[in-house]
Amino acid sequence: MNSSGTYVTKISILEIYNYVSADKADFAIAEKLTYFGPMSSSQDTGPSKGVARTNGGILKAVLICKIALTLLFWALPLLVFPSTLLGFFITPLPEPLIYLRLLGLAYLALTVAYIGGLVEAFRGGFPMTTVLMGLVSNGGAAILLLVYLLSEAVQPVLWVSWVVVTLITCGLLHVLFNRRG
């Protein structure tokens, strides 16, 4: 414990490499990584000083989930799948196909912002802009999809998308209204 009441254990890149190269379990690395003990609001330091803090568990999980799902199921498929494969998920395909490619690029740009928010959360801050962006993006998508799903006979993949964006929206709302600071 240092003089400010914070527990700190340092680890070097070489130590991580030695653990990995020795095929030791990942938890051995985690045991060696920096652990920050109790910190009162009067001891705020670093880039998030004066910013609302969160324990980040739910926020990190929501952002990791959102990043993975966006990359795997929206951004990358729209950017790289051939039209024959896209036609399996999206009917009818818009013409020209560049509209879907541009949408994939927009999803990729959103993912960059979510990654920035995740980094801020891991630093102990609260990424307000990322949370608000996620609420507009996912909450708006949830509303639009629900209206469409209730008025049309649609593909099951749209119901799955609605469930995902609704759950992400609920997670972001929970984090927003239960943050500390």
Secondary structure, DSSP 8 states (H G I E B T S, - for coil): --TTS-------HHHHHHHHHTT--HHHHHHHS-------GGG--STTTTS-B---HHHHHHHHHHHHHIIIIIIHHHHHS-HHHHHHHSSS--SSTHHHHHHHHHHHHHHHHHHHHHHHHHTTB--HHHHHHHIIIIIHHHHHHHHHHHHS---HHHHHHHHHHHHHHHHHHHHHHT-B-
